[in-house]
């Protein structure tokens, strides 16, 4: 039988004929349960973490390198904007010179 989930398995036909089954409760579409944080054992809380001095130095070096890379990236991005405008103005200037030169040649050739 088709229909709502509650009546899905209410009637069923088997080899011996129709038989009555129990009604199936509707499945919830949303569960309000939330994940819980992992449990910590008492041994982990009592022992302080073992600190490797070399690991600490490597972490400081890595953070300094990341900071340096960020500042270099900002500086390069700033310079890229300046380079863009300089190249644009140079190309514009060269285009104007080329157009004026061509116009002068056309005037000289055709006597305009």
ChimeraX commands (.cxc) that place a marker at each C-alpha (Angstrom):
marker #1 position 0.00,0.00,0.00 radius 0.5
marker #1 position 1.22,3.47,-0.73 radius 0.5
marker #1 position 0.59,6.48,1.45 radius 0.5
marker #1 position 2.01,8.09,4.56 radius 0.5
marker #1 position 4.88,6.37,6.30 radius 0.5
marker #1 position 2.73,5.41,9.27 radius 0.5
marker #1 position 0.65,3.05,7.13 radius 0.5
marker #1 position 3.48,1.72,5.00 radius 0.5
marker #1 position 3.77,-1.71,6.66 radius 0.5
marker #1 position 0.32,-1.95,8.21 radius 0.5
marker #1 position -0.91,-4.58,5.76 radius 0.5
marker #1 position 1.27,-7.02,3.93 radius 0.5
marker #1 position 0.61,-10.02,1.75 radius 0.5
marker #1 position 2.69,-13.12,2.28 radius 0.5
marker #1 position 2.60,-16.73,1.07 radius 0.5
marker #1 position -0.23,-17.60,3.41 radius 0.5
marker #1 position -2.36,-14.61,2.44 radius 0.5
marker #1 position -2.88,-11.18,3.89 radius 0.5
marker #1 position -1.54,-10.70,7.39 radius 0.5
marker #1 position -1.67,-7.81,9.78 radius 0.5
marker #1 position 1.62,-6.12,10.77 radius 0.5
marker #1 position 2.22,-3.44,13.34 radius 0.5
marker #1 position 2.05,0.21,12.35 radius 0.5
marker #1 position 5.40,1.91,11.77 radius 0.5
marker #1 position 5.96,5.17,13.62 radius 0.5
marker #1 position 6.84,8.12,11.39 radius 0.5
marker #1 position 10.56,8.86,11.18 radius 0.5
marker #1 position 11.51,12.29,12.53 radius 0.5
marker #1 position 12.82,14.71,9.93 radius 0.5
marker #1 position 14.97,16.56,12.45 radius 0.5
marker #1 position 16.80,15.41,15.53 radius 0.5
marker #1 position 17.65,17.89,18.23 radius 0.5
marker #1 position 20.65,15.97,19.53 radius 0.5
marker #1 position 23.95,17.77,19.44 radius 0.5
marker #1 position 27.42,16.27,19.33 radius 0.5
marker #1 position 29.17,16.18,22.67 radius 0.5
marker #1 position 32.85,16.97,23.19 radius 0.5
marker #1 position 35.15,14.00,23.45 radius 0.5
marker #1 position 35.76,12.74,26.96 radius 0.5
marker #1 position 39.22,13.26,28.40 radius 0.5
marker #1 position 40.85,10.76,30.63 radius 0.5
marker #1 position 42.13,11.81,34.02 radius 0.5
marker #1 position 45.69,10.87,33.06 radius 0.5
marker #1 position 45.74,13.42,30.27 radius 0.5
marker #1 position 44.55,16.20,32.55 radius 0.5
marker #1 position 47.09,15.49,35.27 radius 0.5
marker #1 position 50.25,15.32,33.14 radius 0.5
marker #1 position 51.53,18.58,31.71 radius 0.5
marker #1 position 52.25,18.51,27.98 radius 0.5
marker #1 position 55.83,17.70,27.07 radius 0.5
marker #1 position 57.34,20.76,25.39 radius 0.5
marker #1 position 60.07,20.20,22.86 radius 0.5
marker #1 position 62.26,23.35,22.80 radius 0.5
marker #1 position 63.21,22.72,19.17 radius 0.5
marker #1 position 59.53,22.42,18.20 radius 0.5
marker #1 position 58.84,25.75,19.90 radius 0.5
marker #1 position 61.72,27.39,18.00 radius 0.5
marker #1 position 60.45,25.91,14.72 radius 0.5
marker #1 position 56.96,27.26,15.45 radius 0.5
marker #1 position 58.34,30.75,16.13 radius 0.5
marker #1 position 60.41,30.63,12.94 radius 0.5
marker #1 position 57.38,29.46,10.95 radius 0.5
marker #1 position 55.23,32.28,12.34 radius 0.5
marker #1 position 57.94,34.86,11.58 radius 0.5
marker #1 position 58.22,33.50,8.02 radius 0.5
marker #1 position 54.43,33.71,7.60 radius 0.5
marker #1 position 54.43,37.29,8.91 radius 0.5
marker #1 position 57.29,38.21,6.56 radius 0.5
marker #1 position 55.51,36.56,3.61 radius 0.5
marker #1 position 52.31,38.52,4.36 radius 0.5
marker #1 position 54.18,41.84,4.48 radius 0.5
marker #1 position 56.07,41.01,1.26 radius 0.5
marker #1 position 52.80,40.07,-0.43 radius 0.5
marker #1 position 51.23,43.39,0.60 radius 0.5
marker #1 position 54.28,45.30,-0.65 radius 0.5
marker #1 position 54.32,43.41,-3.97 radius 0.5
marker #1 position 50.59,44.01,-4.46 radius 0.5
marker #1 position 51.15,47.72,-3.87 radius 0.5
marker #1 position 54.04,47.78,-6.35 radius 0.5
marker #1 position 51.98,45.82,-8.88 radius 0.5
marker #1 position 49.40,48.62,-8.92 radius 0.5
marker #1 position 52.10,51.22,-9.48 radius 0.5
marker #1 position 53.68,49.11,-12.27 radius 0.5
marker #1 position 50.29,48.74,-13.95 radius 0.5
marker #1 position 49.70,52.49,-14.10 radius 0.5
marker #1 position 53.27,53.23,-15.23 radius 0.5
marker #1 position 53.02,50.70,-18.08 radius 0.5
marker #1 position 49.58,52.04,-19.03 radius 0.5
marker #1 position 50.86,55.63,-19.23 radius 0.5
marker #1 position 53.95,54.56,-21.20 radius 0.5
marker #1 position 51.77,52.68,-23.70 radius 0.5
marker #1 position 49.42,55.63,-23.99 radius 0.5
marker #1 position 52.35,58.00,-24.56 radius 0.5
marker #1 position 53.85,55.66,-27.19 radius 0.5
marker #1 position 50.47,55.39,-28.92 radius 0.5
marker #1 position 50.11,59.16,-29.09 radius 0.5
marker #1 position 53.64,59.52,-30.50 radius 0.5
marker #1 position 52.92,56.80,-33.09 radius 0.5
marker #1 position 49.60,58.42,-34.14 radius 0.5
marker #1 position 51.23,61.87,-34.48 radius 0.5
marker #1 position 54.11,60.41,-36.50 radius 0.5
marker #1 position 51.73,58.59,-38.84 radius 0.5
marker #1 position 49.58,61.72,-39.23 radius 0.5
marker #1 position 52.68,63.79,-40.08 radius 0.5
marker #1 position 53.72,61.22,-42.70 radius 0.5
marker #1 position 50.23,61.21,-44.24 radius 0.5
marker #1 position 50.26,65.02,-44.42 radius 0.5
marker #1 position 53.68,65.01,-46.05 radius 0.5
marker #1 position 52.76,62.24,-48.51 radius 0.5
marker #1 position 49.40,63.63,-49.66 radius 0.5
marker #1 position 50.14,67.32,-49.11 radius 0.5
marker #1 position 47.31,67.97,-46.68 radius 0.5
marker link #1:1,2 radius 0.2
marker link #1:2,3 radius 0.2
marker link #1:3,4 radius 0.2
marker link #1:4,5 radius 0.2
marker link #1:5,6 radius 0.2
marker link #1:6,7 radius 0.2
marker link #1:7,8 radius 0.2
marker link #1:8,9 radius 0.2
marker link #1:9,10 radius 0.2
marker link #1:10,11 radius 0.2
marker link #1:11,12 radius 0.2
marker link #1:12,13 radius 0.2
marker link #1:13,14 radius 0.2
marker link #1:14,15 radius 0.2
marker link #1:15,16 radius 0.2
marker link #1:16,17 radius 0.2
marker link #1:17,18 radius 0.2
marker link #1:18,19 radius 0.2
marker link #1:19,20 radius 0.2
marker link #1:20,21 radius 0.2
marker link #1:21,22 radius 0.2
marker link #1:22,23 radius 0.2
marker link #1:23,24 radius 0.2
marker link #1:24,25 radius 0.2
marker link #1:25,26 radius 0.2
marker link #1:26,27 radius 0.2
marker link #1:27,28 radius 0.2
marker link #1:28,29 radius 0.2
marker link #1:29,30 radius 0.2
marker link #1:30,31 radius 0.2
marker link #1:31,32 radius 0.2
marker link #1:32,33 radius 0.2
marker link #1:33,34 radius 0.2
marker link #1:34,35 radius 0.2
marker link #1:35,36 radius 0.2
marker link #1:36,37 radius 0.2
marker link #1:37,38 radius 0.2
marker link #1:38,39 radius 0.2
marker link #1:39,40 radius 0.2
marker link #1:40,41 radius 0.2
marker link #1:41,42 radius 0.2
marker link #1:42,43 radius 0.2
marker link #1:43,44 radius 0.2
marker link #1:44,45 radius 0.2
marker link #1:45,46 radius 0.2
marker link #1:46,47 radius 0.2
marker link #1:47,48 radius 0.2
marker link #1:48,49 radius 0.2
marker link #1:49,50 radius 0.2
marker link #1:50,51 radius 0.2
marker link #1:51,52 radius 0.2
marker link #1:52,53 radius 0.2
marker link #1:53,54 radius 0.2
marker link #1:54,55 radius 0.2
marker link #1:55,56 radius 0.2
marker link #1:56,57 radius 0.2
marker link #1:57,58 radius 0.2
marker link #1:58,59 radius 0.2
marker link #1:59,60 radius 0.2
marker link #1:60,61 radius 0.2
marker link #1:61,62 radius 0.2
marker link #1:62,63 radius 0.2
marker link #1:63,64 radius 0.2
marker link #1:64,65 radius 0.2
marker link #1:65,66 radius 0.2
marker link #1:66,67 radius 0.2
marker link #1:67,68 radius 0.2
marker link #1:68,69 radius 0.2
marker link #1:69,70 radius 0.2
marker link #1:70,71 radius 0.2
marker link #1:71,72 radius 0.2
marker link #1:72,73 radius 0.2
marker link #1:73,74 radius 0.2
marker link #1:74,75 radius 0.2
marker link #1:75,76 radius 0.2
marker link #1:76,77 radius 0.2
marker link #1:77,78 radius 0.2
marker link #1:78,79 radius 0.2
marker link #1:79,80 radius 0.2
marker link #1:80,81 radius 0.2
marker link #1:81,82 radius 0.2
marker link #1:82,83 radius 0.2
marker link #1:83,84 radius 0.2
marker link #1:84,85 radius 0.2
marker link #1:85,86 radius 0.2
marker link #1:86,87 radius 0.2
marker link #1:87,88 radius 0.2
marker link #1:88,89 radius 0.2
marker link #1:89,90 radius 0.2
marker link #1:90,91 radius 0.2
marker link #1:91,92 radius 0.2
marker link #1:92,93 radius 0.2
marker link #1:93,94 radius 0.2
marker link #1:94,95 radius 0.2
marker link #1:95,96 radius 0.2
marker link #1:96,97 radius 0.2
marker link #1:97,98 radius 0.2
marker link #1:98,99 radius 0.2
marker link #1:99,100 radius 0.2
marker link #1:100,101 radius 0.2
marker link #1:101,102 radius 0.2
marker link #1:102,103 radius 0.2
marker link #1:103,104 radius 0.2
marker link #1:104,105 radius 0.2
marker link #1:105,106 radius 0.2
marker link #1:106,107 radius 0.2
marker link #1:107,108 radius 0.2
marker link #1:108,109 radius 0.2
marker link #1:109,110 radius 0.2
marker link #1:110,111 radius 0.2
marker link #1:111,112 radius 0.2
view
